[in-house]
Amino acid sequence: MAITQKTHLFRIHVFLFLALLPLTITASPATAEAEVLLKWKNSLISSSTLNSSWSLTNIGHLCNWTGIACDTTGKVSVINLSERELEGTLAQFDFISFPNLTAFNLSSNTKLNGSIPSTIYNLSKLTLLDLSNNYFDGNITSEIGGLTELQYLSFYNNYLIGTIPYQITNLQKLWYLDLGSNYLQSPDWSKFSGMPLLTRLSFNHNELSSEFPGFVTDCWNLTYLDLSKNHLTGAIPELLFSNLGKLVFLNLASNLFQGPLSSNISRLSRLQDLRLGQNRFSGPIPEQIGLLSNLQILDLQENALNSTIPSELGFCTNLTFLALATNSLSGAIPLSFTDLNKLSDLALSVNLLSGEISPYFMTNWTDLISLQVQENNFTGIIPPEIGLLEKLNYLFLCGNEFHGSIPSEMGNLKELLQLDLSRNRLSGPIPSVEWNLTKLTILLLYDNQLTGTIPPQIGNLTSLTHLELSINKFHGELPETLSLLSKLERLSVLDNNFSGTIPTDLGKNSPNLRYVHFSDNSFSGELPPGLCSGFALKNLTADGDNNFTGPLPDCLRNCTGLTRVRLDGNQFTGDITIAFGVHPSLDFISLSGNRFSGELSPDWGLCQSLTRLQVDGNKISGEIPVELGKLSQLRYLSLDNNELNGQIPVELENLRHLFSLSLSGNHLTGDIPKFIGNLTDLNYLNLAGNNFSGRIPNELGNCERLLSLNLGNNNLSGEIPPELGNLLALQIFLDLSSNSLSGTIPSALGKLNLLENLNLSNNHLTGIIPSLSGMISLNSSDFSYNDLTGQIPTADVFKNAIYTGNSGLCGDAEGLSPCSSSTPNRKSSNKTKIVLGIVIPICGLSFLVFAIGAILILRGATQRYGEEIQSTEKDQSATPSIWERLRLGKLKFGDIVKATEDFSEKYFIGKGGFGTVYKAEFPTGQIVAVKRLDMLDSGSYLPATNRQF
């Protein structure tokens, strides 16, 4: 009984084992594959779209998992997980576990990344491999050549690098190959072989830089070829036209192909889409292109084609897209274009096309969505028939010579989104019907001769983002309804005759307003307080002939995206300290010629993109902030004509790119800093009209690019540094006037052969004026009110110079007496010198001889001068005598010259043995006789000390 039971149990166990055996045999591989998939899923950062089916609890139903398909044996044959929002890598994917896999598709997950494992190339049965639109990187390895069953391969739009392996052409069953939008480089194309079954090939948007890949012309079944957006060079091989006759799509755009377009292009008779734009093709458009009767898209834009448009192109009656823009095409639009009645996009812009736009075109192009003929030489009127293009979204006629009025028929273009009629010669008012084009987003009418006012109906254009009416003859006030344009981003009305105030609520309802231009009108009043309410403002200009008043809008301080501000030439007021904040992108600001007060804020130092800061002509006080030294990009700094005080901060030494520094007309003090000599990019330096003192630093001679230097009207002293002669580029001004400079004029200034204006007036300069013969470009020069002596320079450029107030000068110039034969001469050292004396022996005459001569002169004077001499003797008791002044060194040679009016004949008394005697009456009332002694000098000029008494 027990044996029977044991036997029965054994039989049951065997039965169960046998019963379960087939299930175990078939389920085991599926379980293994499921476990591999789950392991990979768990390695992903994100895989939520797989959670519903990819789980251990569902491991027995692998073939029903999302994206999984099995073959008849139950093994996984297809993995299709495209667009599943997966994120992670393939590092944990064990491809060896899927020997029956025929299709692997992970396209468009966007966040799959890392390298493509080489083990993927062991999938010998794979016919489809699609990893497109992800972030895979690294190289395509040569092992890819092992996928000999592959028919479809796409690595499009990843980050793959390196060269394309030639082993890819071992995949002779491929009909679809797309490696576009990566960073792949050119291989040795000679190692590639033809792929006769290939119908679609795309290497577009890579870094290919060789000539045309030769193997392509052996891919005879190609219908689609895209090599665009690379750096391919050379000519298109003729074999392309003879071997690839099945092509329907050919895109070679955005390369460096060159040479003429082949007439054999007509052999590609099946072409529907031909894109050769953005290359370097030259010569004519071949007329044979008109034989491509199936052509729907033709793109030849941005080349160097330079013929007329062939009329044969009108035979391509299936064309919907024609782009010939940006070439050098000339002549008129062929009348045969009237047959292109399927056109939806026509781009002929930026050429040399001329003539009128025929109204017949408009009657046949009624399917046009985009018409772009800007930047040509078209003339005539805009045909009223343009109103028939009721499907038009884009109309660009700018940059031509159209004249006349804007046709009212444009009001029929209800679908119009963008209208650009700028830079023509259009006149008259804007037709009222245009204000009903409510879908308009861009309206550009600038640079015409349009007149009239802007009506309140402009408020109907509620979709408008760009409104540019500049450079016309509009007048009147801007309507308040302008404030209703809530989507407005750009508003430009500059250079018109607008007047009145700006609409009060402008900007209040336009949070995206970025560009506002009011310049060169006659606006008045205050800027609207809500002009920048959205804090999006980038560019604000209101300069020119306006007369804006009041403070700036408070919101301007919070517009951190400001890039350019021009408010100069108005009457704005308010505290500049708080008017602006921190604007990191601000490049240019000019607040010149207003009435701003307060101090410059240290926050300006945080506007580190500034290249120009102009706040001259205001009432700004305080010191120059040291923080300005942080503006490393600054090129122009203009703070003139304010009320600034203190010294120039040493931190400005950091402004190494400074081109112009103007601080004139303030109350700045201290020495002119030596560090200015390190600002070697300086072209303009103006420190005039301050209270600078001390010497002119020699280091200024290092600013060798200076075109203009103005240090006038300060308290500078000492000598003019000869180093200024190193400023060889100096051209516009050298102005050192109205200081207390002394010493002689350095001859080194004569090297400034480009200088046009020189002003050394109102100083204490002494000695002769050097020849300065190198100053050949001078237009004006001023040496007035110094203590200069001797003969003036003889060069013609100095004949019209100003010498007033230098009584010791002589020469051929207005206001000066000619130099006598005994006057010191620059050209000879052997001429007679004139020495003047009052009873003092000059150059070797004995005191006794001089005394005898003086007694004889005084006694021999005529009776008519007796009373004057007696009067002089009486006054000597109250006034220091000539002798006392002589002893104290207070009597100068110039005093004698002035008293005798340069030895005029009317002061002549008589002639003695050694010279001529003159009467000299001084401001003190003292009268003396003066003998001018004639002496022959075989040496150089007499020392300056011999000219004093």
Secondary structure as GFF3:
##gff-version 3
##sequence-region A 1 949
A	DSSP	alpha_helix	2	43	.	.	.	ID=ss1
A	DSSP	three_ten_helix	48	50	.	.	.	ID=ss2
A	DSSP	three_ten_helix	56	64	.	.	.	ID=ss3
A	DSSP	beta_strand	68	70	.	.	.	ID=ss4
A	DSSP	beta_strand	76	80	.	.	.	ID=ss5
A	DSSP	beta_strand	87	88	.	.	.	ID=ss6
A	DSSP	three_ten_helix	95	97	.	.	.	ID=ss7
A	DSSP	beta_strand	103	105	.	.	.	ID=ss8
A	DSSP	beta_strand	111	115	.	.	.	ID=ss9
A	DSSP	three_ten_helix	118	122	.	.	.	ID=ss10
A	DSSP	beta_strand	128	130	.	.	.	ID=ss11
A	DSSP	beta_strand	135	139	.	.	.	ID=ss12
A	DSSP	three_ten_helix	142	146	.	.	.	ID=ss13
A	DSSP	beta_strand	152	154	.	.	.	ID=ss14
A	DSSP	beta_strand	159	161	.	.	.	ID=ss15
A	DSSP	three_ten_helix	166	170	.	.	.	ID=ss16
A	DSSP	beta_strand	176	178	.	.	.	ID=ss17
A	DSSP	three_ten_helix	189	191	.	.	.	ID=ss18
A	DSSP	beta_strand	200	202	.	.	.	ID=ss19
A	DSSP	three_ten_helix	214	218	.	.	.	ID=ss20
A	DSSP	beta_strand	224	226	.	.	.	ID=ss21
A	DSSP	beta_strand	233	234	.	.	.	ID=ss22
A	DSSP	alpha_helix	238	243	.	.	.	ID=ss23
A	DSSP	beta_strand	249	251	.	.	.	ID=ss24
A	DSSP	beta_strand	256	260	.	.	.	ID=ss25
A	DSSP	three_ten_helix	263	267	.	.	.	ID=ss26
A	DSSP	beta_strand	273	275	.	.	.	ID=ss27
A	DSSP	beta_strand	280	283	.	.	.	ID=ss28
A	DSSP	three_ten_helix	287	291	.	.	.	ID=ss29
A	DSSP	beta_strand	297	299	.	.	.	ID=ss30
A	DSSP	beta_strand	304	305	.	.	.	ID=ss31
A	DSSP	three_ten_helix	311	315	.	.	.	ID=ss32
A	DSSP	beta_strand	321	323	.	.	.	ID=ss33
A	DSSP	beta_strand	330	331	.	.	.	ID=ss34
A	DSSP	three_ten_helix	335	339	.	.	.	ID=ss35
A	DSSP	beta_strand	345	347	.	.	.	ID=ss36
A	DSSP	beta_strand	352	356	.	.	.	ID=ss37
A	DSSP	alpha_helix	359	364	.	.	.	ID=ss38
A	DSSP	beta_strand	370	372	.	.	.	ID=ss39
A	DSSP	beta_strand	377	379	.	.	.	ID=ss40
A	DSSP	three_ten_helix	384	388	.	.	.	ID=ss41
A	DSSP	beta_strand	394	396	.	.	.	ID=ss42
A	DSSP	beta_strand	403	404	.	.	.	ID=ss43
A	DSSP	three_ten_helix	408	412	.	.	.	ID=ss44
A	DSSP	beta_strand	418	420	.	.	.	ID=ss45
A	DSSP	beta_strand	425	428	.	.	.	ID=ss46
A	DSSP	three_ten_helix	432	436	.	.	.	ID=ss47
A	DSSP	beta_strand	442	444	.	.	.	ID=ss48
A	DSSP	beta_strand	449	450	.	.	.	ID=ss49
A	DSSP	three_ten_helix	456	460	.	.	.	ID=ss50
A	DSSP	beta_strand	466	468	.	.	.	ID=ss51
A	DSSP	beta_strand	475	476	.	.	.	ID=ss52
A	DSSP	three_ten_helix	480	484	.	.	.	ID=ss53
A	DSSP	beta_strand	490	492	.	.	.	ID=ss54
A	DSSP	beta_strand	497	500	.	.	.	ID=ss55
A	DSSP	beta_strand	515	517	.	.	.	ID=ss56
A	DSSP	beta_strand	522	525	.	.	.	ID=ss57
A	DSSP	beta_strand	539	541	.	.	.	ID=ss58
A	DSSP	beta_strand	547	550	.	.	.	ID=ss59
A	DSSP	three_ten_helix	554	558	.	.	.	ID=ss60
A	DSSP	beta_strand	564	566	.	.	.	ID=ss61
A	DSSP	beta_strand	571	572	.	.	.	ID=ss62
A	DSSP	alpha_helix	576	579	.	.	.	ID=ss63
A	DSSP	beta_strand	588	590	.	.	.	ID=ss64
A	DSSP	three_ten_helix	602	606	.	.	.	ID=ss65
A	DSSP	beta_strand	612	614	.	.	.	ID=ss66
A	DSSP	beta_strand	621	623	.	.	.	ID=ss67
A	DSSP	three_ten_helix	626	630	.	.	.	ID=ss68
A	DSSP	beta_strand	636	638	.	.	.	ID=ss69
A	DSSP	beta_strand	643	646	.	.	.	ID=ss70
A	DSSP	three_ten_helix	650	654	.	.	.	ID=ss71
A	DSSP	beta_strand	660	662	.	.	.	ID=ss72
A	DSSP	beta_strand	667	671	.	.	.	ID=ss73
A	DSSP	three_ten_helix	674	678	.	.	.	ID=ss74
A	DSSP	beta_strand	684	686	.	.	.	ID=ss75
A	DSSP	beta_strand	691	695	.	.	.	ID=ss76
A	DSSP	three_ten_helix	698	702	.	.	.	ID=ss77
A	DSSP	beta_strand	708	710	.	.	.	ID=ss78
A	DSSP	beta_strand	715	719	.	.	.	ID=ss79
A	DSSP	three_ten_helix	722	726	.	.	.	ID=ss80
A	DSSP	beta_strand	733	735	.	.	.	ID=ss81
A	DSSP	beta_strand	740	743	.	.	.	ID=ss82
A	DSSP	three_ten_helix	747	751	.	.	.	ID=ss83
A	DSSP	beta_strand	757	759	.	.	.	ID=ss84
A	DSSP	beta_strand	764	767	.	.	.	ID=ss85
A	DSSP	beta_strand	780	782	.	.	.	ID=ss86
A	DSSP	beta_strand	787	791	.	.	.	ID=ss87
A	DSSP	three_ten_helix	796	798	.	.	.	ID=ss88
A	DSSP	beta_strand	808	810	.	.	.	ID=ss89
A	DSSP	beta_strand	832	837	.	.	.	ID=ss90
A	DSSP	alpha_helix	847	860	.	.	.	ID=ss91
A	DSSP	three_ten_helix	863	865	.	.	.	ID=ss92
A	DSSP	alpha_helix	866	875	.	.	.	ID=ss93
A	DSSP	alpha_helix	882	887	.	.	.	ID=ss94
A	DSSP	alpha_helix	893	899	.	.	.	ID=ss95
A	DSSP	three_ten_helix	905	907	.	.	.	ID=ss96
A	DSSP	beta_strand	908	911	.	.	.	ID=ss97
A	DSSP	beta_strand	915	921	.	.	.	ID=ss98
A	DSSP	beta_strand	927	936	.	.	.	ID=ss99
A	DSSP	three_ten_helix	944	947	.	.	.	ID=ss100
###
